[in-house]
Amino acid sequence: MYKHLDIVIPEVATQVSIDGQGPRLYKTPKGDIYPSITTILAPLKEEILRAWRKRVGDKEADRASNWGKQRGSALHLAIEHYLQNKSISGHPLLIRALLEDIIPYLKKINNIYCQEQALYSDYFKIGGRTDCIAEYNKILSVVDFKGSGRTKKLEWIEDYFLQGAFYAYAFYERTGRKIPQIVILISNEQGQASEFIETPQKFWKKLKEVRKEYKERFKI
């Protein structure tokens, strides 16, 4: 049974839409509008995605992209329920299989501060929603969950750590609590799960550069 701590996170941001289109945005209690962390990071893989789409064709690229989004959402929900000590029997068989593969790592989690929590940073001027902030092997951590069709390598997932670094900084801004590590847990359809751990400080400089480039390009 996972223990959930009664932690109040003040001044949460709310997700907003301008004319029902454009990038995902967050509005702070002061009325500032910040782009989401996923929106900020999307341009980093534009060239890779274009080359992949050209290689496999539009039809296969659309199929794989749509399935990846469905798999990711379904796996996140199953993990969310599992960490809330709820039954997972109602989730699809494939999603339960992905969850079973990652459970040995989920067992390292306890003292959960929040799940699916909206956060924002006035320093980075970014908003977002973290999967989980909890103790991982007794160390306060940003814990992010990913689904994949194949095994990932560390050098392929810098954007995951940039995302985690933002959550760590935003959580510190909102609560004053420092987070020493980012944990990325990935379950893939080949029946394997992977654990990657880094420190947030390693990625703050790059995140600031990415944020500046995004503002210069999109004026937000």
N, C-alpha and C positions, 0 to 999 in steps of 0.2 A: 504494500500500500504506500503510495507516494504522499508525502507530507507537503501541504501547501501553506505557505506563510501568509499571515495577514498583513501585507505590505501595501501602504497607500502611496500611489505614484501621482503626485499633483500635476496639474496643468497639462493634461493630455491633449494631443492634437486630434482633429477630426478630419476624415477624408472628404474632399470636396471635388466638384466637377464644374468646369466652366463651359457652358453651352453644350454639355454632354459629350465633349470630345477633348482631344489633346492629351497631354501627359497626366499621370496620376498625381494629384496634389494633396497637400495637407495644410489645414488652417490652424494656426496656433491660437491660444486664448487671447493674445494681443492683436490678432487679426492679420498677422503676417502669413503669406502664402508661400510654401516651400514645395519643390518637387520631391517625389518619393525617391528613396535610395535605389530602387530597381530601375526607375526612369533615368537616374543619373548614370547608372552603370551600363545601361543598354548599349550605348554607342561603342563601348570597348570591344564588343564582339561583332560589330557590323560587318567588317571585312571577312571574318571567319564564316559568318552565317551566309553571306553572299556567295562565297566560294563553295560552301557546302550545298547550297540550293542549286547552283549551276551544275555541280557534279551529280546530284541525285535527281534533279528535275523538280519542277514546281509541285506536281501531284504528290510525290513521295515526301517532299519537304513539308507540305501542308499537313499531310497525314501524320507524320512524325511529330510535328510541332503541336498539333491539336491533342494527340495522345499524350505527349509529354506534359502538357498543361493539366489534362484530366488526371493523369497518374499523380502528378505533384499535389494537386488539390485533395485528391482522395487519400493519399498517404498522409498528408499533414493532418487531415481530420481524424484518421485512425490513430495516429500518434497522440493527438490532442486528447482523444477519448481515453486512450490507454493510460496516459499520465494523470488523467482525472479519475482513475480507478473505475472506469466504466467498462461495460462489456464491449467487445469488438466483434461479436458473432454476426452482427448485421452488415458488416462491411464485405465488399466483394472478395472472392477467393484469392485473386492475384494480389490485391492490396493486403490481405491478411498474411500472405506469404512474404511480401516485402517487409511487413511489420515484424514477422517472426524472425527474419534474418537480422534485424537491427536491435531486437530486444536485449541481447547481451550487453550492448552499449547503453541502452536506456536504463538498465539496472544500475548504472553508475550515477544516475541522477537522483537527487533528493532535495528536500527543502526548496521547493519551487516558489520563486518570487512572483513570477507572472507568466502567462501564456497569451499569445496573440495580442500583445499589448502595443497600442499606438504610442510612438515616441517622436520627439523632434529635437533638433539641435539648433540653437541660435548661432553657434559658432560656425558650423558647416552650412547652416540654412538648408537643411534637409529634413524630411519627415519619413516615417516608415512604421512598419508593424513587425515586431520581433516574434519569432516562433516561441522561444522559451528563454527565460533567465532563471537559472537555478544553480545549485551546487553540483559540480561534476567531479567525482572523486574528491569531494569535500572542498572544492575550490569554486568560488563564485564565478560563473561563466555565462557568456552568451552561447546558447546551444541552438544550432540551426539544422534543420532536417531537409534532406534532398532525396529525390528519386532519380534514377538514371537507367538507361538501357544497357550500359556497360560500366565496367570498373573505371573509376577516375584516377588520375595521377595528380599529385600535389601541384605541379606546375600548370595544370589546366584550370585551377579553381581560385585564382587570385581574386576574382570578383566576389566569390563567396566570403573571403576574408575581409575584403573592403566593406562588404555589407555588415559583417559582424563587428568590425571596428567602429562603424557608425553607431550601431546599437549600443555598444559599450560606452561610447562617449556621450550619447544622448541620455542613457540611463544615469550616468554620473551627473550630468547637468540637472536632471530632474530630481535626483534623490541624494546626491553627495556620496554615493557608494561607488568605489572603484572596482572594476571588473578585471581581474588579472589575465583571463584567457578566453579565447574563442574556440569553440568546439564545433566542427562540421561533421555530421553523421550522414552517410550516403548509403542507401540501399538500392541495389541494382537488380535487373531482371535476370542476371546470370547466377543468382542465388548467393550473392556475396554482399557484405556490408563493410564499409570502411570508416575509420575514425581519423580525423586530422585535427591537430591542435596547434595554435599559434597565439602570440601575444597581440593585443590590439594596437599597442604603440608602434609596432612594426609597419602598420598600414596607414597611419594617420596622415603622414606627409603625402603619400600617393593619393589618398582620398581627397585631400585639399586641392591637389593639382587637377584631379578629375572633375571636382566641383567647379573650379575656375574655368576649365575648358568648356564645360557644359553651359555655364552662364554666358561665355563669350559667343558660343554657337547659337544658343536658343533664347538668349536675353531674359532668362528667368533664374 
